[in-house]
Amino acid sequence: MLDFLLGLPYLREGPLWQTARRLEAPVLVSANALSLWRRDAVGLRQWSGFDRRMLRLVAEHPVSLDSGGFVASVLYAARRSRCRNTWSCAPQHPGSGSPRST
């Protein structure tokens, strides 16, 4: 049997969450959707942790956490202006080879 995860852009009570529960569909949420951001002294966004308020929903329904986009956004944030996409950024990270070569 093939199982699908319903990808949600955030973890919040609302129509998407209610639909997932009604369908009894396991949910996939981006780690970035749980991120808290603040502006530094010059106005640049800085990651400041995770918003854990809605994690109570995880106890009520199966949820998986996808961290690929979050990791990429943190690692490549400074290089974003030079990268057309994540694949073109990956070889720029010190100590990493191209993900296509693995």
C-alpha positions as CSV (number, residue, x, y, z in Angstrom):
1,M,0.0,0.0,0.0
2,L,1.2,3.5,-0.8
3,D,0.9,6.1,2.0
4,F,0.8,9.8,1.3
5,L,1.6,12.7,3.7
6,L,-0.4,15.8,3.4
7,G,2.0,18.7,3.2
8,L,0.9,21.7,5.2
9,P,2.6,25.2,5.0
10,Y,2.2,25.6,8.7
11,L,1.2,23.8,11.9
12,R,-1.9,25.6,13.1
13,E,-5.6,25.0,13.9
14,G,-7.7,25.9,10.9
15,P,-9.3,24.5,7.7
16,L,-6.2,22.6,6.5
17,W,-5.6,21.0,9.9
18,Q,-9.3,20.1,10.2
19,T,-9.3,18.6,6.7
20,A,-6.2,16.5,7.5
21,R,-7.8,15.2,10.7
22,R,-11.1,14.5,8.9
23,L,-9.3,12.5,6.2
24,E,-7.1,10.8,8.8
25,A,-4.1,11.8,6.6
26,P,-0.7,12.0,8.2
27,V,0.8,15.5,7.9
28,L,4.2,16.8,6.7
29,V,5.2,20.2,8.0
30,S,8.3,22.2,7.1
31,A,10.6,23.0,10.0
32,N,10.8,26.5,8.6
33,A,7.0,26.8,9.3
34,L,7.9,26.6,13.0
35,S,10.7,29.1,12.8
36,L,10.7,32.4,14.8
37,W,12.5,35.3,13.2
38,R,13.6,38.7,14.5
39,R,15.3,41.7,12.8
40,D,18.8,42.6,13.9
41,A,20.2,46.1,14.3
42,V,20.5,46.7,10.6
43,G,17.2,45.1,9.7
44,L,18.3,41.7,8.5
45,R,16.2,38.7,9.5
46,Q,17.9,36.4,12.1
47,W,16.6,33.0,13.1
48,S,15.8,33.0,16.8
49,G,14.3,29.6,17.5
50,F,11.2,27.5,17.1
51,D,7.6,28.4,17.9
52,R,6.6,25.4,20.0
53,R,3.0,26.6,20.8
54,M,1.3,24.4,18.2
55,L,3.3,21.3,18.9
56,R,0.4,20.1,21.1
57,L,-1.3,19.2,17.8
58,V,1.3,16.6,17.2
59,A,0.0,14.6,20.2
60,E,-3.4,14.5,18.5
61,H,-2.4,13.5,15.0
62,P,0.6,11.9,13.1
63,V,3.0,14.7,12.0
64,S,6.3,14.4,10.3
65,L,8.9,17.2,10.2
66,D,10.6,18.1,6.9
67,S,13.9,20.0,7.5
68,G,15.4,20.1,4.0
69,G,14.1,23.5,3.1
70,F,14.9,24.9,6.6
71,V,18.5,23.6,6.5
72,A,19.0,25.0,3.0
73,S,17.6,28.4,4.0
74,V,20.0,28.7,6.9
75,L,23.0,27.4,5.1
76,Y,22.6,29.4,1.9
77,A,21.0,32.6,3.2
78,A,24.1,34.6,2.7
79,R,24.7,33.1,-0.8
80,R,21.1,33.5,-2.0
81,S,21.9,36.4,-4.3
82,R,24.4,34.2,-6.1
83,C,22.3,31.1,-6.4
84,R,19.5,30.4,-8.9
85,N,18.3,27.4,-6.9
86,T,19.4,25.1,-4.0
87,W,21.2,22.7,-6.3
88,S,23.4,25.5,-7.6
89,C,24.2,26.6,-4.0
90,A,25.0,23.2,-2.6
91,P,28.6,23.0,-4.1
92,Q,29.4,26.4,-2.5
93,H,29.0,25.1,1.0
94,P,32.4,24.4,2.5
95,G,33.1,20.7,2.9
96,S,30.2,19.5,0.8
97,G,30.3,17.9,-2.6
98,S,27.6,18.4,-5.2
99,P,24.5,16.5,-4.1
100,R,24.1,15.3,-7.7
101,S,27.3,13.4,-7.5
102,T,26.1,11.1,-4.6
